[in-house]
Amino acid sequence: MQAMFSFRPRDREESLTVSVVGFTIPHSGSLCKGMSKPAYTAITEASPDENVLLFIPSRSQCQNVAGDLIT
């Protein structure tokens, strides 16, 4: 089941902070590997005690990215 959730700013209880970082690595697998460390650093610095929502380009890459972030 696929779903898309879109909430207007007035429907959220907390403010939303968006952080975008660009990379120029053309290969998708290498791109995910190259983004793991900067993503982990941004997550831990921006919100050490808060929840974080991370968007992954595909379901197949989700497990690999999760493994890279926790190891």
C-alpha positions as a LaTeX table, in Angstrom:
\begin{tabular}{lrrr}
\hline
Residue & $x$ (\AA) & $y$ (\AA) & $z$ (\AA) \\
\hline
Met1 & 0.00 & 0.00 & 0.00 \\
Gln2 & 1.38 & 3.37 & $-0.98$ \\
Ala3 & 0.19 & 6.59 & 0.56 \\
Met4 & 1.10 & 10.22 & 0.39 \\
Phe5 & 0.50 & 12.54 & 3.28 \\
Ser6 & 0.41 & 16.28 & 2.83 \\
Phe7 & $-0.39$ & 18.49 & 5.79 \\
Arg8 & $-0.91$ & 22.24 & 5.60 \\
Pro9 & 1.20 & 24.28 & 8.05 \\
Arg10 & $-1.86$ & 25.12 & 10.13 \\
Asp11 & $-2.64$ & 21.38 & 10.51 \\
Arg12 & 0.71 & 20.60 & 12.13 \\
Glu13 & 1.14 & 20.93 & 15.87 \\
Glu14 & 4.84 & 21.75 & 15.56 \\
Ser15 & 6.78 & 23.87 & 13.14 \\
Leu16 & 8.63 & 22.16 & 10.32 \\
Thr17 & 12.28 & 22.84 & 9.57 \\
Val18 & 13.54 & 21.72 & 6.17 \\
Ser19 & 17.21 & 21.19 & 5.39 \\
Val20 & 18.31 & 20.52 & 1.81 \\
Val21 & 21.87 & 19.60 & 0.81 \\
Gly22 & 22.82 & 18.99 & $-2.82$ \\
Phe23 & 25.27 & 16.40 & $-4.11$ \\
Thr24 & 26.70 & 15.90 & $-7.60$ \\
Ile25 & 27.28 & 12.14 & $-7.54$ \\
Pro26 & 25.59 & 10.66 & $-10.64$ \\
His27 & 25.31 & 6.99 & $-9.59$ \\
Ser28 & 22.36 & 6.35 & $-7.25$ \\
Gly29 & 24.07 & 3.73 & $-5.08$ \\
Ser30 & 27.18 & 5.85 & $-4.64$ \\
Leu31 & 25.02 & 8.88 & $-3.94$ \\
Cys32 & 23.27 & 7.15 & $-1.02$ \\
Lys33 & 26.61 & 5.98 & 0.39 \\
Gly34 & 28.08 & 9.46 & 0.01 \\
Met35 & 25.11 & 11.10 & 1.74 \\
Ser36 & 24.98 & 8.77 & 4.76 \\
Lys37 & 27.63 & 10.51 & 6.89 \\
Pro38 & 26.45 & 14.09 & 6.16 \\
Ala39 & 22.84 & 13.02 & 6.79 \\
Tyr40 & 23.75 & 11.40 & 10.11 \\
Thr41 & 25.71 & 14.48 & 11.15 \\
Ala42 & 22.85 & 16.82 & 10.22 \\
Ile43 & 20.34 & 14.65 & 12.10 \\
Thr44 & 22.39 & 14.48 & 15.30 \\
Glu45 & 23.35 & 18.17 & 15.28 \\
Ala46 & 19.97 & 19.62 & 14.34 \\
Ser47 & 17.82 & 17.58 & 16.68 \\
Pro48 & 19.57 & 15.33 & 19.21 \\
Asp49 & 16.35 & 14.73 & 21.16 \\
Glu50 & 13.72 & 15.28 & 18.47 \\
Asn51 & 12.12 & 13.13 & 15.78 \\
Val52 & 13.45 & 13.35 & 12.24 \\
Leu53 & 11.79 & 12.48 & 8.94 \\
Leu54 & 14.20 & 11.38 & 6.22 \\
Phe55 & 13.10 & 10.91 & 2.62 \\
Ile56 & 14.69 & 8.03 & 0.68 \\
Pro57 & 14.28 & 7.86 & $-3.14$ \\
Ser58 & 12.94 & 4.29 & $-3.23$ \\
Arg59 & 11.73 & 1.49 & $-1.00$ \\
Ser60 & 14.54 & $-0.76$ & $-2.15$ \\
Gln61 & 17.16 & 1.69 & $-0.89$ \\
Cys62 & 15.44 & 2.30 & 2.45 \\
Gln63 & 16.93 & $-0.73$ & 4.25 \\
Asn64 & 20.44 & 0.05 & 2.97 \\
Val65 & 20.23 & 3.68 & 4.07 \\
Ala66 & 18.87 & 2.70 & 7.49 \\
Gly67 & 21.76 & 0.26 & 7.92 \\
Asp68 & 24.28 & 2.93 & 6.93 \\
Leu69 & 22.83 & 5.39 & 9.43 \\
Ile70 & 22.83 & 3.09 & 12.45 \\
Thr71 & 26.29 & 1.56 & 11.91 \\
\hline
\end{tabular}
